[in-house]
């Protein structure tokens, strides 16, 4: 996303160390969305000891407010199909599964 706007939000612990982050961006579209542009959670992580304490939720809320300020009407995200922690965290924040997609790859190095 070289031309996209991005914003990074961090969770800072009392001892001033990083406890989590969320990077949000603007995408021209996102699968399952109906408006453009779309705010997108590009990366989201919270240390295990801070999970289920509202830290991740505050990061998501900050990103959503940023996306609204950019003119977005929808926010989207993704996670790997086997990442149950991320899947449940998204559901807990009010996100709905829009669709499932399988990505394929093939190495061309030996052709």
Secondary structure, 3 states (H helix, E strand, C coil): CCCCCEEEEEEECCCCCEEEEEEEEEECCCCCCCCCCEEEEEEEEECHHHCCCCHHHHHHHHHHHHHHHCCCCCEECCCCCCCHHHHHHHHHCCCCCCCCCCCCCCCCCCC
